[in-house]
Amino acid sequence: MTFGLLADTSGAGPSRLIMPDSTARKLVWGLALVYFLCFGSLLIQQSRTLQHSDDTPLYTQALWSTLHGHPYAITWRDAGGPRHSFLGLHFEPTLILLLPVYALWPGPESLLLAQVLFVALAAFPIYFAAVYLLKEPLYGLCFAAAHLANPFIQRALFYGFHHESFQFLALTCAASFIFQQRYGWFSIAALLAALTREDSFLHLFALGLFALIHQRQIRVGIGTMAASAAGLILMVSVVIPHFRGEPHQVFLQRYPALGGDIQDIAGTIVRRPDLVADLVLERKNFKSLILALLPLGFLPVISVPSALLIAPAVAEMSLTHIRSLKLLGLLYPFVVLPLFPFAAMVGLSRAAGRFRPGAGARVRLAGSLGVLGLSLGSMLFYPATHIAREEYHGYYLNRFPLSRGFSWDYFAPNDHERIGRRFIDEKIPPEVPLATEYRLAALLSNRLILEPIAQMKQAEWVFFDLYGQPYFESTDAFKQLLERTDFGVVVFEDGFTLLRKGADPAANQRILGLASNRFEAETLERATGANATDPRCINRVARYGQAQSDPPGILASGPSHPLAAGSYEAVYWVRRGRMETSGGQTGDSEVAVLEVFDADARRLVARRPMAAADLAEAGEYQGVPVSFRWDESGNRIEFRVLFHSTADLWVDRIELKKSG
């Protein structure tokens, strides 16, 4: 598939180009290459640190099954319905194009790199469309760079692999070809987009409407619109239910207020405009649109043709009841955003056309540079957290990767994850029916039976990380597994736990005891400090008090659990950062106090002051023991870390051991 600059049929362009086309193309190639290398390396590191989304296994298992004679078979999350077919989830037959890549490099890393490549290559159709419409290679360079800087697209890369990234590339190609009036190539790109995911038809409908209204191409416009409407109905009403084996349509699950199928939805839109208005006018939609349009200077909405290009995507986002989609497709920006840069080009072209040629050229220049500047500013200054972390279980996927407040420590390797990789490679038998947690499933999808722990039906083995940061699961779910007698622990190492159905459960209680007497500091109450990322921790999160910035107070307090009488030792895992020396502090200065407290009797049981010299500066975590005798059987125990704000202090966890 090739692109070329055609002669401008709408009028003469400027007599002298600001930048030669050859120079601009080389710069786009350079930006795309840097983008691929930068984000590709980060995604590889993300995978090696065992951080995957729950959707990636759908693709890796489908490809593995296809290679082993079971086309598109999946069992992960029951997503494929009774027939266990990936095509019953979304109709994405173009996934087969990635089969050679996956065969050469089995595993999620190859797909993650392919996804970055798709996004990087999308800069080229955006570049050529902008040059054709705005008459200047510099403007194409600005729009291509703005696409690569878009924080929503960058964030999508870190939410595992989604074949919608290929859809994004196909749709940007289709839009570029229709802008350049190359309708034969447009039909090929449109077909690829349609076979990548069923909701591509909404964007293709918008492109047909654009060809009809803006380009006066009656045959192309009406034909594209009619084919898109028919294709959408066919896919969601016939094809997907056929492969699924039941009349359940995943795509339409997002719109229960409007109806159960595409015909119901169309009827509700006509009969109940009040309901549609209520959904569209929700505050969340306006927040989403402001965030989406700001990097493009709000150009997509300043003319009718530009607004029509993004109208189906805005409607798809606004009419859903799912909050993450209303907030600009937190998980699916590839689906929502492909035509936004093209709408911005049209808006800018229309605005410039209202001025004399010289002034219009200055408007195009200012608009293109403005789009680039706003996109870069959004990339750097959008808040790190777009939706409350709690809604996604504290997982980093919710964050803009280059924005203020984002911590690259999420990508730093640690010993725990190295153990996990070795455990997966050496301890788990290949192809056995397995249930596992969401975060680890992408690395274990080389089997026909792969299930989430919460939905296990056929699994004969179970694998989870008892000490790691859970994604959807909780530590309580893992503890419940250890309490079962039909599964027994066969291997346990640094929290990585492998159980087999029918194995002796004798070791279960010992490991359950390790988990029940281990308290992560970030889950405890606090009066000062905050949770912060720290790759030195097994689960990458610790409680952190910053010297002089956080006031003195209780950095961690809890868990308020009943405790039997006996002799115990509490081990506080802490480390010290920089020491505040402006007040003449020395190594003998007290930086914290570790306490054991009887919450019911309201009395102090044990206390250990910590001097700066007791903790190596910026070193690894040290286990500091506090021994005590507990006489009040059944009373609730609390462990406390009192922070003096004289040195940075990190608390990872507290472990309780019986002594004597």
Residue pairs with C-beta under 8 A, 6 or more apart in sequence:
1 173
1 185
1 188
1 189
3 124
3 125
3 128
3 176
3 180
4 128
4 180
5 21
5 128
5 131
5 132
6 132
6 180
6 181
6 182
8 132
8 135
9 181
13 135
13 136
14 135
14 136
14 361
17 136
17 137
17 138
18 136
18 137
18 138
18 365
19 136
19 137
19 138
19 141
20 137
21 131
21 137
23 137
24 127
24 131
24 137
24 138
24 140
24 141
25 127
25 137
27 141
28 123
28 124
28 127
28 140
28 141
28 144
28 145
31 123
31 144
31 145
31 148
32 120
32 121
32 123
32 124
32 144
32 148
33 120
35 116
35 119
35 120
35 123
35 148
36 116
36 117
36 120
39 116
39 119
39 154
39 157
40 112
40 113
40 116
40 117
42 158
42 401
42 411
43 109
43 112
43 113
43 115
43 116
43 157
43 158
44 109
44 112
44 113
45 411
45 413
46 52
46 112
46 158
46 410
46 411
47 107
47 108
47 109
47 112
47 442
47 443
48 413
48 417
48 421
49 410
49 411
49 412
49 413
49 414
49 417
50 417
50 420
50 421
50 439
50 440
50 443
50 465
50 468
51 396
51 410
51 439
52 108
52 160
52 438
52 439
52 440
52 441
52 442
52 443
53 159
53 160
53 397
53 438
53 442
53 471
54 77
54 160
54 438
54 441
54 452
54 471
54 472
55 159
55 160
55 161
55 162
55 331
56 108
56 111
56 160
56 161
56 441
56 442
57 76
57 441
57 442
57 444
57 445
57 450
58 74
58 76
58 77
58 79
58 86
58 89
59 86
59 95
59 111
59 161
59 162
59 163
60 102
60 107
60 108
60 111
60 161
60 442
60 445
60 446
61 73
61 74
61 75
61 76
61 445
61 447
61 450
62 72
62 73
62 74
62 86
62 95
63 95
63 98
63 99
63 102
63 111
64 102
64 106
64 445
64 446
64 447
65 71
65 72
65 73
65 74
65 448
66 72
66 73
66 96
66 99
67 99
67 102
67 103
68 448
70 448
72 80
72 85
72 86
72 87
72 95
72 243
73 80
73 84
73 85
73 86
73 448
74 80
74 84
74 85
74 86
74 89
75 84
75 448
75 449
75 450
75 451
75 458
76 441
76 445
76 450
76 451
76 452
77 451
77 452
77 455
78 455
79 86
79 89
79 250
80 86
80 87
80 88
80 89
80 243
80 244
81 88
81 89
81 243
81 244
81 245
81 246
81 248
82 244
82 245
82 246
83 243
83 244
83 245
85 243
85 244
85 245
86 92
86 95
87 93
87 239
87 240
87 243
88 240
88 241
88 242
88 243
88 244
88 245
89 240
89 244
89 250
90 163
90 197
90 198
90 240
90 250
90 251
91 195
91 197
91 198
91 235
91 239
91 240
91 243
92 163
92 195
92 196
92 197
93 195
94 163
94 166
94 192
94 195
94 196
95 163
97 166
98 111
98 114
98 163
101 110
101 111
101 114
102 110
102 111
104 110
106 446
107 442
107 443
108 160
108 161
108 442
108 443
111 161
112 157
112 160
112 161
114 161
114 165
115 157
115 161
115 162
115 165
116 157
118 165
118 166
118 168
118 169
119 148
119 153
119 157
119 165
119 168
119 169
120 148
121 169
122 147
122 168
122 169
122 172
122 338
123 144
123 145
123 147
123 148
124 144
125 169
125 172
125 173
125 175
125 176
125 177
126 140
126 143
126 144
126 147
126 172
126 176
126 341
126 342
127 140
127 141
127 143
127 144
128 140
128 176
128 180
129 140
129 143
129 175
129 176
129 179
129 180
129 342
129 345
130 139
130 140
130 142
130 143
130 144
130 341
130 345
130 368
131 137
131 139
131 140
132 179
132 180
133 179
133 345
133 346
133 349
134 140
134 345
134 348
134 349
134 352
134 364
134 368
135 364
136 361
136 364
136 365
136 368
138 365
138 368
139 364
139 365
139 368
142 368
142 369
142 371
142 372
143 341
143 344
143 345
143 368
143 371
143 372
145 372
145 375
146 295
146 296
146 341
146 371
146 372
146 374
146 375
146 376
147 153
147 341
147 375
149 295
149 372
149 375
149 376
149 378
149 379
150 295
150 337
150 375
150 378
150 379
151 295
151 378
151 379
151 382
151 400
151 401
151 402
151 403
152 291
152 292
152 328
152 329
152 333
152 337
153 168
153 333
153 334
153 337
154 379
154 400
154 401
154 402
155 333
155 397
155 399
155 400
155 401
156 162
156 165
156 331
156 332
156 333
156 334
157 401
158 396
158 397
158 399
158 401
159 331
159 397
160 442
162 332
162 334
163 196
163 197
164 196
164 197
164 332
164 334
164 335
165 334
166 192
166 196
167 193
167 196
167 197
167 200
167 334
167 335
167 338
168 334
168 337
168 338
170 189
170 190
170 192
170 193
170 196
170 200
171 189
171 193
171 200
171 203
171 204
171 338
171 339
172 338
172 341
172 342
173 185
173 189
173 192
174 186
174 189
174 190
174 193
174 203
174 204
174 207
175 207
175 309
175 338
175 339
175 342
176 342
177 183
177 185
177 186
177 189
178 186
178 207
178 210
178 211
178 215
178 220
179 342
179 345
181 215
181 217
183 217
183 220
186 207
186 220
190 204
190 207
190 224
193 200
193 203
193 204
194 200
194 201
194 204
194 228
194 231
197 335
198 231
198 232
198 235
198 236
198 240
198 251
199 232
199 251
199 316
199 335
201 228
201 229
201 231
201 232
201 235
202 228
202 232
202 312
202 313
202 315
202 316
203 312
203 313
203 338
203 339
204 224
204 227
204 228
204 231
205 224
205 225
205 228
205 229
205 232
205 312
206 308
206 309
206 310
206 311
206 312
206 313
206 339
207 224
207 309
207 339
208 220
208 221
208 222
208 223
208 224
208 225
208 227
208 228
209 221
209 225
209 308
210 221
210 305
210 308
210 309
210 346
211 217
211 220
211 221
211 224
212 218
212 220
212 221
212 222
212 225
213 221
213 304
213 305
213 308
214 305
214 346
215 221
232 262
233 262
233 263
236 249
236 251
236 252
236 261
236 262
237 249
237 261
237 262
237 263
240 249
240 250
240 251
241 247
241 248
241 249
249 261
252 259
252 260
252 261
252 262
252 265
254 320
254 321
254 322
254 325
255 265
255 319
255 320
255 321
256 321
257 275
257 279
257 321
258 264
258 265
258 268
258 269
258 275
258 276
258 319
259 265
259 267
259 268
268 275
268 276
269 276
276 319
279 285
279 318
279 319
279 321
280 315
280 318
280 319
282 318
282 326
284 323
284 326
284 327
285 314
285 317
285 318
285 326
287 327
288 317
288 318
288 326
288 327
288 328
289 314
291 327
291 328
291 378
291 382
291 386
292 328
292 336
292 337
292 340
293 300
293 301
293 340
294 374
294 378
295 371
295 374
295 375
295 377
295 378
295 379
296 340
296 341
296 343
296 344
296 371
296 374
296 375
297 344
297 367
297 370
297 371
297 374
299 306
299 343
299 344
299 345
299 347
299 348
299 351
299 367
299 371
300 306
300 307
300 309
300 310
300 340
300 343
300 344
300 346
300 347
301 307
301 310
301 343
301 347
302 347
302 350
302 351
303 346
303 347
303 350
303 351
305 346
305 350
306 343
306 344
306 345
306 346
306 347
306 350
307 343
309 339
309 342
309 343
309 346
310 339
310 340
310 343
313 335
313 336
313 337
313 338
313 339
313 340
316 325
316 335
316 336
317 325
317 326
317 328
317 329
317 336
318 326
320 326
323 387
323 391
324 330
324 331
324 387
324 391
325 331
325 332
325 336
327 386
327 387
328 336
328 386
329 335
329 336
329 337
330 386
330 387
330 398
344 371
348 363
348 364
348 367
348 368
348 371
349 364
351 363
351 367
352 360
352 361
352 363
352 364
352 367
353 360
354 360
355 362
355 363
379 400
379 402
379 403
380 402
380 403
380 404
381 403
381 404
382 400
382 403
383 400
383 403
383 404
383 405
384 399
384 400
384 403
384 404
384 405
384 406
385 398
385 399
385 405
386 398
386 399
386 400
387 398
389 395
389 398
391 398
392 398
393 470
393 471
393 472
394 469
394 541
395 469
395 471
396 407
396 410
396 533
399 405
399 406
400 406
407 532
407 533
409 533
409 534
409 535
409 540
410 533
410 535
410 540
412 535
413 535
414 535
414 536
414 537
414 538
414 540
415 494
416 467
416 468
416 494
416 495
416 538
419 493
419 494
419 496
420 440
420 465
420 468
420 494
420 496
423 491
423 493
423 496
423 498
424 440
424 443
424 444
424 463
427 491
427 493
427 496
427 498
428 434
428 444
428 461
428 463
428 498
429 461
430 446
430 447
431 446
431 447
431 448
432 447
432 460
432 461
433 447
433 448
433 449
433 451
433 458
433 459
433 460
433 461
434 444
434 447
434 449
434 450
434 451
434 459
434 460
434 461
434 462
434 463
435 450
435 451
435 452
435 453
435 455
435 456
435 459
435 461
435 462
435 463
436 444
436 450
436 451
436 452
436 453
436 462
436 463
436 464
437 452
437 453
437 463
437 464
437 465
437 470
437 471
437 472
437 473
438 452
438 471
438 472
438 473
439 465
439 468
439 469
439 470
439 471
440 463
440 464
440 465
441 450
441 452
444 450
444 463
449 458
449 459
451 457
451 458
451 459
452 472
453 462
453 464
453 473
453 477
453 478
453 481
454 472
454 473
454 477
456 462
459 501
460 500
460 501
461 498
461 499
461 500
461 501
462 481
462 487
462 497
462 498
462 499
462 500
463 496
463 497
463 498
463 499
464 473
464 478
464 481
464 496
464 497
465 495
465 496
465 497
466 475
466 478
466 495
466 496
466 497
466 511
466 514
466 515
467 494
467 495
467 515
467 518
467 538
467 539
468 495
468 538
468 539
469 539
469 540
469 541
470 477
470 478
475 515
478 497
478 515
479 512
479 515
479 516
481 487
481 499
482 489
482 497
482 499
482 508
482 509
482 511
482 512
482 515
483 508
483 512
484 505
484 508
485 505
486 501
486 502
487 499
487 500
487 501
487 502
487 503
487 505
487 508
488 499
488 500
488 502
488 503
488 504
488 505
488 506
488 507
488 508
489 497
489 498
489 499
489 503
489 505
489 507
489 508
489 511
490 498
490 499
490 500
490 503
491 497
491 498
492 498
492 507
492 511
494 538
495 538
497 511
499 508
517 655
517 656
517 657
518 653
518 654
518 655
518 656
519 558
519 559
519 639
519 653
519 654
519 655
519 656
520 539
520 541
520 652
520 653
521 542
521 543
521 555
521 556
521 641
521 651
521 652
521 653
521 654
522 531
522 541
522 542
522 543
523 558
523 559
524 543
524 556
524 557
524 558
524 559
524 639
525 554
525 556
525 557
525 558
526 543
526 553
526 554
526 555
526 556
526 557
527 553
527 554
527 555
527 557
528 545
528 550
528 551
528 552
528 553
528 554
528 555
528 643
528 645
529 543
529 544
529 545
529 546
529 550
529 553
529 555
529 556
529 643
529 649
530 543
530 544
530 550
531 541
531 542
531 543
531 544
532 541
532 542
532 543
532 544
532 650
533 540
533 541
533 542
534 540
534 541
534 542
534 544
534 650
534 652
536 542
536 575
536 620
536 621
536 650
536 652
537 621
537 652
537 653
538 652
542 650
542 651
542 652
543 555
543 556
543 641
543 650
543 651
544 648
544 649
544 650
544 651
545 555
545 643
545 645
545 648
545 649
545 650
546 645
546 648
547 577
547 578
547 579
547 580
547 645
547 646
547 647
547 648
548 580
548 645
549 645
550 643
550 645
551 645
552 642
552 643
552 644
552 645
553 642
553 643
554 640
554 641
554 642
554 643
555 592
555 641
555 642
555 643
555 649
555 651
556 639
556 640
556 641
556 651
556 654
557 638
557 639
557 640
557 641
558 638
558 639
559 637
559 638
559 639
560 599
560 636
560 637
560 638
561 636
561 637
562 634
562 635
562 636
562 637
563 630
563 633
563 634
563 635
563 636
563 637
564 630
564 633
564 634
565 630
565 631
565 632
565 633
566 629
566 630
566 658
566 660
567 627
567 628
567 629
567 630
567 658
567 659
567 660
568 627
568 628
568 629
568 630
568 656
568 657
568 658
568 659
569 625
569 626
569 627
569 628
569 656
569 657
569 658
569 659
570 594
570 596
570 606
570 625
570 626
570 628
570 639
570 654
570 655
570 656
570 657
571 623
571 624
571 625
571 626
571 654
571 655
571 656
571 657
572 594
572 623
572 624
572 625
572 626
572 639
572 641
572 651
572 654
573 621
573 622
573 623
573 624
573 651
573 652
573 653
573 654
573 655
574 592
574 594
574 610
574 615
574 621
574 622
574 624
574 641
574 649
574 650
574 651
574 652
575 615
575 616
575 618
575 619
575 620
575 621
575 622
575 649
575 650
575 652
576 591
576 612
576 615
576 616
576 617
576 618
576 619
576 647
576 648
576 649
576 650
577 617
577 618
577 647
577 648
577 649
577 650
578 617
578 618
578 647
578 648
579 585
579 589
579 591
579 612
579 617
579 646
579 647
580 645
580 646
580 647
583 646
585 612
585 646
585 647
586 612
587 611
587 612
587 613
588 611
588 612
588 613
589 611
589 612
589 646
590 609
590 610
590 611
590 644
590 646
591 610
591 611
591 612
591 615
591 644
591 646
591 647
591 649
592 609
592 610
592 641
592 642
592 643
592 644
592 649
593 607
593 608
593 609
593 610
593 640
593 641
593 642
593 644
594 607
594 608
594 609
594 610
594 624
594 626
594 639
594 640
594 641
594 642
595 604
595 605
595 606
595 607
595 608
595 626
595 639
595 640
595 641
595 642
596 604
596 605
596 606
596 607
596 626
596 628
596 637
596 638
596 639
596 640
597 603
597 604
597 605
597 637
597 638
597 639
597 640
598 604
598 605
598 632
598 635
598 636
598 637
598 638
599 635
599 636
599 637
599 638
600 632
600 635
600 636
601 632
601 635
605 628
605 629
605 630
605 637
606 626
606 627
606 628
607 626
608 624
608 626
610 624
612 646
612 647
614 624
615 622
616 622
621 650
621 652
623 655
627 659
630 637
639 654
641 649
641 651
643 649
